[in-house]
Amino acid sequence: MGALPDILVPLTRQPARSALCLDFDGTLSGIVEDPALARPLPGVPDLLARLAGRMGMVAVISGRPASFLQRVLGPPAGVRLFGLYGLERSGPDDTIVMAPDAAPWADVIDAVVTRARATAPAGVHIEPKGLTVTVHWRAAPEHESWVVAFVADQVDQRGLVAQPARSSIELRPPLAVDKGTVVRALAEGMRAVAAFGDDLGDLPAFAALDALAAGGLAVAKVAVVDGESPPEVAARADLVVDGATGAVALLGEVAQALG
């Protein structure tokens, strides 16, 4: 491994007051056509546990349900898991804790899922997540316009919010919860915080770090990019790495620097 990039060195100066906030898809796992088949790269759960043993906070903040993160990651000892961009988290004894005011929206999402499954053209994948639903066109790029129109209709009818992502759009409740709010909460009391992410949903985390940096916190925004990555992610980052393999290798360098 090479020398740790300068932007990440503050994480090693006071590890007990440093935090890592990590995306899952595209960062700890490669992008796959079937979302249900996504798995962390080899060694990731052990690496996260090793980092969590030395640092004040290691968190995975994902658009996936918290139960999915629990299942595919283990979960690693000491690692905090936040699903649906913070609408839920893994609680004591692996219980799932919802954000305040989120529960009533589950019935609305169920209605959207029913409508989507009844009307979606062949190849469009509907991914229900309880409090959110993602509509994918990766396997049917010719139907992107149908997905865009369906989502716009559901936003108008049901008061939901649309979150664009890679070859997909997520519908979610209109609550003031996103990766940025989670990062700000986790950063309390920290001296250094880094966020790794690859998609538009990670931009609120980067924006939160910008605001925290203005208050004197040492921050690092790491873009994990590949051929599909939105250019805005790299443009807002302090450091760019090549795909999930590059992100995991860099996390290994952080672990090595921590000893």
Secondary structure, 3 states (H helix, E strand, C coil): CCCCCHHHCHHHHCHHHEEEEECCECCCECCCCCHHHCCECCCHHHHHHHHHHHCCEEEEECCCCHHHHHHHHCCCCCCEEEEHHHCEEECHHHCEEECCCCCCHHHHHHHHHHHHHHHCCCCCEEEECCCCEEEECCCCHHHHHHHHHHHHHHHHHHCCEEEEECCEEEEECCCCCCHHHHHHHHCCCCCEEEEEECCHHHHHHHHHHHHHHHCCCEEEEEEEECCCCCHHHHHCCCEEEEHHHHHHHHHHHHHHHHC
